[in-house]
Amino acid sequence: MAGKKAKFALTDFFNNLFNNFGKIVFTNLLFAVPLAVLVTAFYFLDSALKLNGYFILMLSIIPLSPFFAGVTLVTSRLARGKENVDVFKTFIEGIKNNWKRFLIHGVITYFAVIFSYFSIRLYSALISQPNADSFFLVMLYVCLIISIIIAVAFLFIFFYVPSMTVTFDLSLKNIYKNSALMSFGELKHNIIATFGLFVIVLFCATILIFVGNTDSSIALIITTAILMFVLVPALASYVINASVYPGMYNLMTEKEKRSKKIDKKMDNRRKGQFIDEEDEENNIAEEFLDLDVEENKDGDEYIFYNGKMVKRSVIIKMKKEREKAEGKSDESKTR
């Protein structure tokens, strides 16, 4: 993709992480309150309905999403190295300004997770069946690979959706369009973010395996709860933002500048102005600067010389800049 590629600085990542670790934990604790309430509520709902289905428990993603807006805003600022971030105030600000759009993100995320989980699980189960026809088996493998690719694409898209929502005032259509483009256009940063998430999963799995060896299910549940309520969601958000935010921000701001430039040119054309000031400044020949131009006349008047037309105001501006530059050059020589 076009645009300035932001470098992922490992030293900045760890410096910001260690300096703001307490703030990351505090952010996670704020998120833990709705997390505990909603997961518990949907767990009991699932038990009452006696469905034993993950799709009921995963419904908690939807009402949790507005609270994740607060996590995203805090961690995006910490990942950028911003100092004096008021965690509580920023967390509330993120929820207040973005809860509606994050609620929609929650619905989309829910269906993306359900589709990815059950499609991969279904094709994996069908492949493991004995005495399957060879052609049918090949088709199942193809479907499984496609499902995995789609799941990874969803993952990469949702690296950008939360951060883009809290940073830029864009429509949902543009948020998802830009996120989809960056899901493969910013592949290097996506892989870095995925590796960071893998390290978090590996760290948690190691702890849970160690605790699981004690044959205490209660200890395993408590350890899982501590990891989720104290660290994991906010740390994962920090890792993602530190990996993808710089590239995303540079691409989006450059795109915005280009868009404004095009809008300005279109506005000039509607007004009947077919030469833009910026183009004029870049294309003024040296002979124009030697012309004797009266400054007290209309600055918007065009001067025709040597087959070219340039605004009087542009020539005056360029002449003054040259005189200023020559004045500085003379001063340096006399010294």
C-alpha positions as CSV (number, residue, x, y, z in Angstrom):
1,M,0.0,0.0,0.0
2,A,1.0,3.6,-0.6
3,G,2.0,5.7,2.2
4,K,4.7,6.2,4.7
5,K,5.6,2.9,6.4
6,A,6.0,3.3,10.2
7,K,8.7,1.2,11.7
8,F,7.9,-1.0,14.7
9,A,10.4,0.0,17.3
10,L,10.9,-2.9,19.8
11,T,12.7,-0.7,22.3
12,D,9.8,1.8,22.3
13,F,7.4,-1.1,22.7
14,F,9.1,-2.4,25.9
15,N,9.9,1.0,27.3
16,N,6.2,2.0,27.0
17,L,5.1,-1.4,28.3
18,F,7.3,-1.3,31.4
19,N,6.7,2.4,32.2
20,N,2.9,2.0,31.8
21,F,2.4,-1.5,33.1
22,G,0.5,-0.3,36.1
23,K,-1.8,1.7,33.9
24,I,-2.4,-1.3,31.7
25,V,-3.4,-3.4,34.7
26,F,-5.6,-0.6,36.0
27,T,-7.3,-0.4,32.5
28,N,-7.9,-4.1,32.6
29,L,-9.4,-3.9,36.1
30,L,-11.8,-1.3,34.9
31,F,-12.8,-3.6,32.0
32,A,-13.0,-6.6,34.4
33,V,-16.1,-5.2,36.1
34,P,-18.4,-5.5,33.0
35,L,-16.5,-8.6,31.9
36,A,-17.3,-10.5,35.1
37,V,-20.9,-9.3,35.2
38,L,-21.7,-10.1,31.6
39,V,-19.9,-13.4,31.2
40,T,-21.5,-14.6,34.5
41,A,-25.0,-13.5,33.3
42,F,-24.6,-15.2,29.9
43,Y,-23.2,-18.3,31.6
44,F,-26.3,-18.6,33.8
45,L,-28.5,-17.9,30.7
46,D,-26.9,-20.7,28.9
47,S,-27.3,-23.0,31.9
48,A,-31.0,-22.1,32.2
49,L,-31.7,-22.7,28.6
50,K,-29.7,-26.0,28.8
51,L,-28.2,-25.5,25.4
52,N,-24.6,-25.9,26.4
53,G,-23.7,-23.9,23.3
54,Y,-20.7,-21.6,22.9
55,F,-22.9,-19.2,20.8
56,I,-24.9,-18.2,23.9
57,L,-21.8,-17.5,26.0
58,M,-20.2,-15.6,23.1
59,L,-23.1,-13.3,23.0
60,S,-21.4,-11.4,25.8
61,I,-19.1,-10.0,23.1
62,I,-21.8,-7.6,22.0
63,P,-22.6,-5.8,25.3
64,L,-18.9,-5.9,26.2
65,S,-17.8,-4.1,23.1
66,P,-18.6,-0.5,24.2
67,F,-16.4,-1.0,27.3
68,F,-13.6,-2.2,25.0
69,A,-13.7,1.2,23.4
70,G,-12.4,2.6,26.7
71,V,-9.6,0.0,26.7
72,T,-8.7,0.8,23.1
73,L,-8.4,4.5,23.7
74,V,-6.2,4.1,26.8
75,T,-3.9,1.5,25.2
76,S,-3.6,3.4,21.9
77,R,-2.3,6.4,23.8
78,L,0.0,4.4,26.0
79,A,1.4,2.6,22.9
80,R,2.2,5.9,21.3
81,G,4.2,6.9,24.3
82,K,1.9,9.6,25.5
83,E,2.7,10.8,29.0
84,N,0.3,11.7,31.9
85,V,-2.6,9.6,30.5
86,D,-5.4,9.7,33.0
87,V,-6.6,6.1,32.7
88,F,-10.0,6.4,34.3
89,K,-10.9,9.7,32.5
90,T,-9.7,8.3,29.2
91,F,-11.5,5.0,29.7
92,I,-14.8,6.8,30.3
93,E,-14.2,9.1,27.4
94,G,-13.6,6.2,25.0
95,I,-16.9,4.6,26.1
96,K,-18.9,7.8,26.0
97,N,-17.7,8.9,22.5
98,N,-17.8,5.5,20.8
99,W,-20.3,3.1,22.5
100,K,-22.8,3.2,19.6
101,R,-20.3,2.2,16.9
102,F,-18.6,-0.3,19.2
103,L,-22.0,-1.9,19.8
104,I,-22.3,-2.5,16.1
105,H,-18.7,-3.7,16.0
106,G,-19.7,-6.2,18.7
107,V,-22.5,-7.6,16.6
108,I,-20.2,-8.0,13.6
109,T,-17.4,-9.5,15.7
110,Y,-19.9,-12.0,17.2
111,F,-20.9,-13.3,13.8
112,A,-17.3,-13.4,12.6
113,V,-16.2,-15.4,15.6
114,I,-19.2,-17.8,15.4
115,F,-18.7,-18.3,11.7
116,S,-14.9,-18.9,12.0
117,Y,-15.2,-21.2,15.1
118,F,-18.0,-23.4,13.8
119,S,-16.8,-23.7,10.2
120,I,-13.3,-24.7,11.3
121,R,-14.7,-27.1,13.9
122,L,-17.2,-28.6,11.4
123,Y,-14.7,-29.3,8.6
124,S,-12.1,-30.6,11.1
125,A,-14.7,-33.1,12.4
126,L,-15.8,-34.2,8.9
127,I,-12.2,-34.8,7.9
128,S,-11.5,-37.0,10.9
129,Q,-14.3,-39.4,9.9
130,P,-13.1,-42.8,8.7
131,N,-13.8,-44.2,5.3
132,A,-14.3,-40.8,3.7
133,D,-14.3,-40.6,-0.1
134,S,-10.9,-39.2,-1.4
135,F,-12.6,-36.5,-3.6
136,F,-14.9,-35.6,-0.7
137,L,-11.9,-35.4,1.6
138,V,-10.0,-33.1,-0.7
139,M,-13.0,-30.8,-0.9
140,L,-13.2,-30.8,2.9
141,Y,-9.5,-29.8,3.2
142,V,-10.1,-27.0,0.7
143,C,-13.1,-25.7,2.7
144,L,-11.1,-26.0,5.9
145,I,-8.2,-23.9,4.4
146,I,-10.6,-21.3,3.1
147,S,-12.3,-21.1,6.5
148,I,-8.9,-20.6,8.2
149,I,-7.9,-17.9,5.7
150,I,-11.2,-16.1,6.3
151,A,-10.7,-16.4,10.1
152,V,-7.2,-14.9,9.8
153,A,-8.6,-12.1,7.6
154,F,-11.2,-11.3,10.2
155,L,-8.5,-11.2,12.9
156,F,-6.4,-8.8,10.8
157,I,-9.4,-6.6,10.1
158,F,-10.2,-6.3,13.8
159,F,-6.7,-5.3,14.6
160,Y,-7.6,-1.9,12.9
161,V,-11.4,-1.5,13.5
162,P,-11.2,-0.5,17.2
163,S,-8.2,1.9,16.9
164,M,-9.6,3.5,13.7
165,T,-12.9,4.1,15.4
166,V,-11.5,5.9,18.5
167,T,-9.0,7.9,16.4
168,F,-10.8,9.0,13.3
169,D,-14.3,10.4,12.6
170,L,-15.2,7.9,9.8
171,S,-18.4,6.2,8.7
172,L,-18.7,2.5,9.5
173,K,-18.4,1.7,5.8
174,N,-15.0,3.5,5.6
175,I,-13.8,2.0,8.8
176,Y,-14.3,-1.5,7.5
177,K,-13.1,-0.7,4.0
178,N,-9.9,0.8,5.2
179,S,-9.4,-2.0,7.8
180,A,-9.9,-4.6,5.1
181,L,-7.3,-2.9,2.9
182,M,-4.8,-2.8,5.7
183,S,-5.5,-6.4,6.6
184,F,-3.3,-7.4,3.7
185,G,-1.6,-4.1,2.8
186,E,0.1,-3.8,6.3
187,L,0.9,-7.5,6.4
188,K,4.3,-7.1,8.2
189,H,2.7,-5.2,11.1
190,N,-0.2,-7.7,11.2
191,I,2.2,-10.6,11.6
192,I,4.0,-8.7,14.4
193,A,0.7,-8.2,16.2
194,T,-0.2,-11.9,15.7
195,F,3.2,-13.0,17.1
196,G,2.7,-10.7,20.1
197,L,-0.8,-12.3,20.7
198,F,0.8,-15.7,20.3
199,V,3.3,-14.9,23.1
200,I,0.5,-13.8,25.4
201,V,-1.4,-17.0,24.7
202,L,1.8,-19.1,25.2
203,F,2.5,-17.3,28.5
204,C,-1.1,-17.9,29.8
205,A,-1.1,-21.5,28.6
206,T,2.2,-22.2,30.4
207,I,0.8,-20.9,33.7
208,L,-2.5,-22.8,33.2
209,I,-0.7,-26.1,32.4
210,F,1.5,-25.6,35.5
211,V,-1.6,-25.0,37.7
212,G,-3.5,-27.8,36.0
213,N,-0.8,-30.3,37.1
214,T,-2.0,-29.7,40.7
215,D,-5.2,-31.5,39.8
216,S,-7.2,-28.7,41.4
217,S,-10.0,-27.5,39.1
218,I,-10.7,-24.6,41.5
219,A,-7.1,-23.4,41.3
220,L,-7.4,-23.6,37.5
221,I,-10.6,-21.5,37.4
222,I,-9.2,-18.9,39.8
223,T,-5.9,-18.6,37.8
224,T,-7.9,-18.2,34.5
225,A,-10.1,-15.5,36.2
226,I,-7.0,-13.6,37.5
227,L,-5.4,-13.6,34.1
228,M,-8.5,-12.3,32.4
229,F,-9.5,-9.8,35.0
230,V,-6.0,-8.4,35.7
231,L,-4.0,-8.5,32.5
232,V,-5.0,-10.2,29.3
233,P,-7.5,-8.0,27.4
234,A,-5.7,-4.7,28.0
235,L,-2.3,-6.3,27.3
236,A,-3.6,-7.8,24.1
237,S,-5.0,-4.4,23.1
238,Y,-1.7,-2.7,23.9
239,V,0.3,-5.2,21.8
240,I,-2.1,-4.7,18.8
241,N,-1.9,-0.9,19.0
242,A,1.8,-0.8,19.4
243,S,2.2,-3.0,16.3
244,V,-0.4,-1.5,13.9
245,Y,-1.2,2.0,15.1
246,P,1.8,3.9,13.7
247,G,1.3,2.5,10.2
248,M,-2.5,3.0,10.3
249,Y,-2.2,6.6,11.5
250,N,0.3,7.6,8.8
251,L,-1.7,6.0,6.0
252,M,-5.0,7.6,7.2
253,T,-3.6,11.1,7.7
254,E,-1.8,11.0,4.3
255,K,-5.1,9.8,2.7
256,E,-6.9,12.7,4.5
257,K,-4.4,15.3,3.2
258,R,-4.7,14.0,-0.4
259,S,-8.5,14.0,-0.1
260,K,-8.5,17.7,1.1
261,K,-6.1,18.6,-1.7
262,I,-8.4,17.1,-4.3
263,D,-11.5,18.7,-2.7
264,K,-9.7,22.1,-2.8
265,K,-8.9,21.6,-6.5
266,M,-12.4,20.6,-7.3
267,D,-13.7,23.7,-5.4
268,N,-11.3,25.9,-7.4
269,R,-12.6,24.4,-10.7
270,R,-16.2,25.1,-9.7
271,K,-15.2,28.7,-9.1
272,G,-13.6,28.9,-12.5
273,Q,-10.1,28.8,-11.3
274,F,-8.1,26.3,-13.3
275,I,-4.6,27.0,-11.9
276,D,-4.0,26.1,-8.2
277,E,-1.8,28.3,-6.0
278,E,0.3,25.3,-5.0
279,D,1.0,24.4,-8.6
280,E,1.7,28.0,-9.4
281,E,4.4,28.3,-6.7
282,N,6.1,25.1,-7.9
283,N,6.1,26.1,-11.6
284,I,6.9,29.8,-11.5
285,A,9.9,30.5,-13.8
286,E,12.8,32.6,-12.7
287,E,11.8,35.3,-15.2
288,F,8.6,36.0,-13.3
289,L,10.6,36.9,-10.2
290,D,12.5,39.6,-12.2
291,L,9.3,41.4,-13.2
292,D,8.4,44.7,-11.7
293,V,5.1,43.9,-10.0
294,E,3.0,46.6,-8.3
295,E,2.0,45.4,-4.9
296,N,-0.9,47.8,-4.3
297,K,-3.0,46.2,-7.1
298,D,-5.5,43.4,-6.8
299,G,-3.6,40.3,-5.7
300,D,-6.0,37.9,-7.5
301,E,-5.3,39.6,-10.9
302,Y,-3.5,37.3,-13.3
303,I,-0.3,38.4,-15.1
304,F,0.4,37.1,-18.6
305,Y,4.0,36.7,-19.5
306,N,5.8,34.4,-22.0
307,G,2.7,32.3,-22.6
308,K,2.0,31.7,-18.9
309,M,-0.5,33.1,-16.5
310,V,0.2,33.5,-12.8
311,K,-1.5,35.3,-10.0
312,R,0.0,38.7,-8.9
313,S,-0.2,37.6,-5.2
314,V,1.8,34.5,-5.9
315,I,4.6,36.4,-7.7
316,I,4.7,39.0,-4.9
317,K,5.0,36.2,-2.3
318,M,7.8,34.5,-4.2
319,K,9.7,37.7,-4.7
320,K,9.5,38.5,-0.9
321,E,10.7,35.0,-0.1
322,R,13.7,35.4,-2.5
323,E,14.6,38.8,-1.1
324,K,14.5,37.4,2.4
325,A,16.7,34.5,1.5
326,E,19.2,36.8,-0.3
327,G,19.2,39.1,2.8
328,K,20.2,36.2,5.0
329,S,22.8,35.1,2.5
330,D,24.4,38.6,2.5
331,E,24.4,38.7,6.3
332,S,26.3,35.4,6.5
333,K,28.9,36.6,4.0
334,T,29.6,39.9,6.0
335,R,30.2,37.8,9.1
